[in-house]
Amino acid sequence: MFDSLKKKLQNIRTKFASNIEEAAGAEQEPPVAQLPEGAETSEPAVQPESPAAEETVQEGRESPTFFEKVKVLVREREVLLQEKDVEEPLFELEMVLLENDVALPVTDEIIARMRSDLVGRHRKIGASVDDLVVSTLRSALCGVLGEGLDLRDFIEGHERPVKILFTGVNGTGKTTTVAKVGQYLQKNGFTVVIGAGDTFRAGAIEQIRTHADRLGIKTIQHQAGADPSAVLFDAVQYAKAHDIDVVLADTAGRFHNRANLMNQLDKIRRVMKPDLVVYVDEAVAGNDAVIRADEFNKAVGTDAVVLTKADMDPKGGAAISVAHTVGKPILFLGTGQGYDDIMPFEPRTVVNELLGDES
């Protein structure tokens, strides 16, 4: 997953380290301490002749010698990183991010964070350059990805049934994602009912019912062409009557510029009153997914995002960009065709994988 971006970030990591090491090497070494001309190189062998003289010698020994002061200076010596030391790798990082479909505003934010953290920073001689680079890059990436959202914690903290409405454009795997989330929730001990709210697309009701039957999940459905708001209202009522934990509401795929379908979605929201609106799109769509997510959020609102086909995306630009652009967390990544092929999105884990640091 995101192999292209991962490989290029490894190269950038090396470039940063090389430039910073060069900056350290350009610093002059501290001068070797020289004794004044004619000074003795060893202590005189004369023994103190009185207690007062012995006390004077002892006090002299407790004070740091000139040689000891130089050792401390070398040990505590630092390098001050300047703009020129990181400008070249920052430019290369910018190109890598843009080539891997990271949105321009998000790229600018990452570069700004890196520059702010590195320029003017003091690094002690001998400290790990790689640790400095990795911690700075990790901080920048985690900063734009945000905190994420744990669906289990969200459900535990809300009154039941928790109502989750799925939206998105046609053909992005929304209905399959509903089934995957249902499987995930059942495995985590929650009871689920699915509302077949896509009454517009031919075969959509049968598709979601087939998935639900395989997973042992109850489906609430009406005939094709029915009002989806009525279907989802019934699904919520069923959940309340049977003490179901979560209602998953499938809806017809639509584009933000189709006024009639967006109005229908707005009606669904008013009737169902969802606790969580989840936008679904494909990771492989790159910047298109980011733009569509932002437009959907502006049109009807979004609380979280699911990106499907992440296993087929070598770039990772959508995953890095969408949370920052929309201002909403990524909930899951779809990683395959099976019902278990869905991964909760944990920003720090994803960043560690990108940086080749699994710890």
C-alpha positions as CSV (number, residue, x, y, z in Angstrom):
1,M,0.0,0.0,0.0
2,F,1.3,3.4,-1.1
3,D,4.6,1.7,-2.2
4,S,5.7,4.5,-4.5
5,L,5.3,7.2,-1.9
6,K,7.0,5.0,0.7
7,K,10.1,4.4,-1.4
8,K,10.5,8.1,-2.4
9,L,10.1,9.2,1.2
10,Q,12.9,6.9,2.2
11,N,15.1,8.6,-0.4
12,I,14.1,12.0,0.9
13,R,14.9,10.9,4.4
14,T,18.4,10.0,3.3
15,K,18.8,13.3,1.5
16,F,17.8,15.3,4.5
17,A,20.3,13.4,6.7
18,S,23.1,13.9,4.2
19,N,22.6,17.6,4.0
20,I,22.4,18.0,7.7
21,E,25.6,15.9,8.2
22,E,27.3,18.2,5.7
23,A,26.2,21.2,7.6
24,A,27.8,19.7,10.8
25,G,31.0,18.8,8.9
26,A,31.3,22.4,7.7
27,E,31.6,23.6,11.3
28,Q,35.2,24.1,12.4
29,E,36.5,21.8,15.1
30,P,37.3,23.5,18.4
31,P,41.0,24.5,18.6
32,V,43.3,22.1,20.4
33,A,44.2,23.6,23.8
34,Q,47.7,25.0,23.9
35,L,49.7,25.6,27.1
36,P,51.4,29.0,27.5
37,E,55.0,29.0,26.3
38,G,57.3,27.8,29.0
39,A,54.5,26.2,31.0
40,E,55.2,22.9,32.7
41,T,53.4,19.9,31.2
42,S,53.3,17.9,34.5
43,E,52.7,18.7,38.1
44,P,55.7,19.5,40.3
45,A,56.8,16.7,42.5
46,V,57.1,19.0,45.5
47,Q,55.0,18.0,48.5
48,P,53.1,20.7,50.4
49,E,55.0,21.7,53.5
50,S,52.1,22.8,55.6
51,P,48.3,22.1,56.1
52,A,47.5,25.5,54.6
53,A,49.6,24.7,51.5
54,E,47.9,21.2,51.2
55,E,44.5,22.8,51.4
56,T,45.4,25.3,48.6
57,V,46.5,22.4,46.3
58,Q,43.3,20.5,47.1
59,E,41.2,23.5,46.2
60,G,43.0,23.8,42.9
61,R,42.3,20.2,42.1
62,E,38.6,20.6,42.6
63,S,38.4,23.4,40.0
64,P,38.1,22.3,36.4
65,T,41.4,22.4,34.5
66,F,41.7,24.1,31.1
67,F,41.8,20.7,29.4
68,E,38.5,19.6,31.2
69,K,36.8,22.8,30.0
70,V,37.7,22.0,26.4
71,K,36.3,18.5,26.7
72,V,33.0,19.9,28.0
73,L,32.9,22.3,25.1
74,V,33.4,19.5,22.5
75,R,30.8,17.4,24.2
76,E,28.2,20.1,24.3
77,R,28.9,21.7,20.9
78,E,25.9,22.1,18.6
79,V,25.1,22.7,15.0
80,L,22.6,25.5,14.1
81,L,20.6,24.4,11.1
82,Q,20.1,27.1,8.5
83,E,17.7,27.5,5.5
84,K,20.4,26.6,3.0
85,D,21.0,23.3,4.8
86,V,17.5,22.0,4.2
87,E,16.2,24.0,1.2
88,E,17.3,21.4,-1.4
89,P,15.7,18.3,0.3
90,L,12.6,20.4,1.1
91,F,12.2,21.2,-2.6
92,E,12.6,17.5,-3.5
93,L,10.1,16.5,-0.8
94,E,7.6,19.0,-2.3
95,M,8.0,17.5,-5.8
96,V,7.6,13.9,-4.4
97,L,4.4,14.9,-2.6
98,L,2.9,16.6,-5.6
99,E,3.9,13.7,-7.9
100,N,2.1,11.3,-5.6
101,D,-1.2,13.3,-5.7
102,V,-0.9,15.1,-2.4
103,A,-3.0,18.2,-2.8
104,L,-1.1,21.5,-3.2
105,P,-2.4,23.2,0.0
106,V,-1.6,20.0,1.9
107,T,1.9,19.9,0.4
108,D,2.5,23.5,1.3
109,E,1.4,22.8,4.9
110,I,3.8,19.8,5.2
111,I,6.7,21.8,3.8
112,A,6.0,24.8,6.1
113,R,5.9,22.5,9.1
114,M,9.2,20.9,8.2
115,R,10.9,24.2,7.5
116,S,9.6,25.6,10.8
117,D,10.8,22.6,12.8
118,L,14.3,22.4,11.2
119,V,15.5,25.9,10.4
120,G,17.1,27.5,13.4
121,R,17.2,24.3,15.3
122,H,20.2,23.3,17.4
123,R,21.5,19.8,17.0
124,K,24.2,18.4,19.3
125,I,27.2,16.9,17.6
126,G,26.9,13.1,17.8
127,A,23.0,13.1,18.0
128,S,21.3,10.9,15.5
129,V,20.6,12.9,12.3
130,D,18.2,10.2,11.1
131,D,16.2,10.4,14.3
132,L,15.9,14.2,13.9
133,V,14.7,13.9,10.2
134,V,12.2,11.1,10.9
135,S,10.7,12.8,14.0
136,T,10.3,16.0,12.1
137,L,8.7,14.4,9.0
138,R,6.5,12.2,11.2
139,S,5.3,15.3,13.1
140,A,4.5,17.1,9.8
141,L,2.6,14.2,8.3
142,C,0.6,13.5,11.5
143,G,-0.1,17.2,11.7
144,V,-2.0,17.2,8.4
145,L,-3.6,13.8,8.9
146,G,-5.2,14.7,12.3
147,E,-6.2,12.4,15.1
148,G,-8.4,10.0,13.2
149,L,-11.7,8.5,14.5
150,D,-12.2,5.2,16.3
151,L,-15.7,4.0,15.4
152,R,-15.9,1.7,18.4
153,D,-15.3,4.5,20.8
154,F,-17.7,6.7,18.9
155,I,-20.5,4.1,19.2
156,E,-19.7,3.5,22.9
157,G,-20.1,7.2,23.6
158,H,-23.5,7.7,21.9
159,E,-27.0,6.8,22.6
160,R,-28.2,3.7,20.8
161,P,-29.0,3.1,18.0
162,V,-26.1,5.0,16.5
163,K,-27.2,6.0,13.0
164,I,-24.5,6.1,10.3
165,L,-25.4,7.4,6.8
166,F,-23.1,6.6,3.9
167,T,-22.9,8.9,0.9
168,G,-20.7,9.2,-2.2
169,V,-20.5,9.1,-5.9
170,N,-21.4,6.2,-8.2
171,G,-19.1,3.2,-8.5
172,T,-16.8,3.9,-5.6
173,G,-17.7,0.8,-3.6
174,K,-20.1,2.4,-1.1
175,T,-22.5,-0.5,-0.9
176,T,-19.7,-3.0,-0.4
177,T,-18.2,-0.7,2.2
178,V,-21.5,-0.7,4.2
179,A,-21.3,-4.5,4.3
180,K,-17.6,-4.4,5.4
181,V,-18.4,-2.0,8.2
182,G,-21.3,-4.2,9.3
183,Q,-18.9,-7.2,9.5
184,Y,-16.4,-5.1,11.4
185,L,-18.9,-4.0,13.9
186,Q,-20.3,-7.5,14.5
187,K,-16.8,-8.8,15.1
188,N,-16.4,-6.0,17.7
189,G,-19.6,-7.1,19.6
190,F,-22.2,-4.7,18.2
191,T,-25.5,-5.6,16.7
192,V,-26.3,-4.1,13.3
193,V,-29.2,-3.5,10.9
194,I,-28.8,-2.2,7.3
195,G,-31.2,0.2,5.6
196,A,-31.4,-0.3,1.9
197,G,-31.7,3.4,1.0
198,D,-30.5,3.1,-2.5
199,T,-33.9,2.7,-4.2
200,F,-32.7,4.5,-7.3
201,R,-30.1,2.2,-8.9
202,A,-31.3,-1.1,-10.5
203,G,-30.2,-4.1,-8.5
204,A,-29.0,-2.0,-5.5
205,I,-31.5,-3.4,-3.1
206,E,-30.7,-7.0,-4.1
207,Q,-27.0,-6.3,-3.9
208,I,-27.0,-5.0,-0.3
209,R,-29.5,-7.7,0.8
210,T,-27.1,-10.4,-0.6
211,H,-24.2,-8.9,1.3
212,A,-26.3,-8.7,4.5
213,D,-27.6,-12.3,4.2
214,R,-24.1,-13.6,3.9
215,L,-23.1,-11.8,7.1
216,G,-26.3,-12.6,9.0
217,I,-27.4,-9.0,9.2
218,K,-31.0,-7.9,9.0
219,T,-32.0,-5.7,6.0
220,I,-34.8,-3.2,6.0
221,Q,-36.0,-2.5,2.4
222,H,-38.9,-1.2,0.3
223,Q,-39.6,-1.7,-3.4
224,A,-37.4,-0.1,-6.1
225,G,-38.2,3.6,-6.6
226,A,-39.5,4.1,-3.0
227,D,-38.7,7.1,-1.0
228,P,-35.3,6.4,0.6
229,S,-36.2,8.6,3.6
230,A,-39.1,6.3,4.4
231,V,-36.8,3.2,4.1
232,L,-34.2,4.6,6.5
233,F,-36.9,5.9,8.9
234,D,-38.2,2.3,9.1
235,A,-34.7,1.0,9.7
236,V,-34.2,3.3,12.7
237,Q,-37.6,2.3,14.1
238,Y,-36.7,-1.4,13.7
239,A,-33.4,-0.8,15.5
240,K,-35.2,1.0,18.4
241,A,-37.7,-1.8,18.7
242,H,-35.2,-4.6,18.7
243,D,-32.4,-2.9,20.8
244,I,-30.0,-2.8,17.8
245,D,-26.8,-0.9,18.4
246,V,-26.1,0.5,14.9
247,V,-28.1,1.4,11.8
248,L,-26.0,1.5,8.6
249,A,-27.8,3.4,5.9
250,D,-26.9,2.8,2.2
251,T,-27.9,5.5,-0.3
252,A,-27.8,6.0,-4.0
253,G,-24.5,7.3,-5.5
254,R,-24.7,10.9,-6.7
255,F,-22.7,13.8,-7.7
256,H,-22.7,17.1,-5.8
257,N,-24.0,19.0,-8.9
258,R,-27.1,16.9,-9.3
259,A,-29.6,19.2,-7.5
260,N,-32.5,16.7,-7.3
261,L,-30.3,13.9,-5.8
262,M,-28.6,16.3,-3.4
263,N,-32.0,17.6,-2.3
264,Q,-33.1,14.0,-1.7
265,L,-30.0,13.4,0.4
266,D,-30.8,16.5,2.5
267,K,-34.3,15.1,3.1
268,I,-32.8,11.8,4.2
269,R,-30.6,13.7,6.7
270,R,-33.6,15.6,8.1
271,V,-35.7,12.4,8.5
272,M,-33.0,10.0,9.7
273,K,-31.0,12.5,11.8
274,P,-27.7,10.5,11.5
275,D,-25.1,10.6,14.2
276,L,-22.3,10.2,11.6
277,V,-22.3,11.0,7.8
278,V,-19.6,9.0,6.1
279,Y,-18.4,10.0,2.6
280,V,-17.0,7.1,0.5
281,D,-14.6,7.4,-2.4
282,E,-11.7,5.6,-4.0
283,A,-8.1,6.2,-2.9
284,V,-6.9,5.6,-6.5
285,A,-8.9,8.7,-7.6
286,G,-6.2,10.8,-6.0
287,N,-6.9,14.5,-6.1
288,D,-10.3,13.9,-7.7
289,A,-11.4,12.1,-4.5
290,V,-10.1,15.0,-2.4
291,I,-12.0,17.6,-4.5
292,R,-15.2,15.5,-4.5
293,A,-15.0,15.0,-0.7
294,D,-14.7,18.7,-0.2
295,E,-17.6,19.5,-2.5
296,F,-19.8,16.9,-0.8
297,N,-18.9,18.3,2.6
298,K,-19.9,21.8,1.5
299,A,-23.1,20.6,0.0
300,V,-24.6,18.2,2.6
301,G,-21.9,17.9,5.3
302,T,-19.5,15.1,6.1
303,D,-18.3,13.7,9.5
304,A,-15.8,11.1,8.3
305,V,-14.3,9.6,5.1
306,V,-13.7,6.0,3.9
307,L,-11.3,5.5,1.0
308,T,-11.7,2.2,-0.9
309,K,-9.1,0.4,-3.1
310,A,-6.2,1.7,-0.9
311,D,-4.4,-1.6,-1.7
312,M,-4.3,-0.6,-5.3
313,D,-3.0,2.9,-4.7
314,P,0.8,3.2,-4.9
315,K,0.7,7.0,-4.3
316,G,-1.3,7.7,-1.1
317,G,-2.0,11.3,-2.0
318,A,-5.8,11.0,-1.3
319,A,-5.2,9.4,2.1
320,I,-2.8,12.2,3.1
321,S,-4.8,15.0,1.6
322,V,-8.5,14.4,2.3
323,A,-8.6,14.7,6.1
324,H,-6.7,18.0,6.0
325,T,-8.7,19.4,3.0
326,V,-12.2,18.4,4.3
327,G,-11.3,18.9,8.0
328,K,-12.7,15.5,8.8
329,P,-11.0,12.3,9.8
330,I,-10.5,9.2,7.6
331,L,-12.5,6.3,9.2
332,F,-11.4,3.3,7.2
333,L,-9.3,2.2,4.3
334,G,-10.6,-0.5,2.0
335,T,-7.8,-3.0,1.3
336,G,-9.4,-5.8,-0.8
337,Q,-12.5,-7.6,-2.0
338,G,-13.3,-9.6,1.2
339,Y,-15.6,-8.5,4.0
340,D,-12.6,-8.4,6.4
341,D,-10.6,-6.2,4.0
342,I,-11.1,-3.0,5.8
343,M,-8.6,-1.2,8.0
344,P,-9.3,1.3,10.7
345,F,-7.3,4.4,9.8
346,E,-4.8,5.2,12.5
347,P,-2.7,8.2,11.3
348,R,0.5,7.4,13.3
349,T,0.5,3.8,12.1
350,V,0.1,4.8,8.5
351,V,2.9,7.4,8.8
352,N,5.2,4.9,10.5
353,E,4.6,2.5,7.6
354,L,5.4,5.3,5.1
355,L,8.6,6.1,6.9
356,G,9.7,2.5,7.2
357,D,9.4,2.7,10.9
358,E,7.0,0.1,12.3
359,S,7.7,0.9,15.9
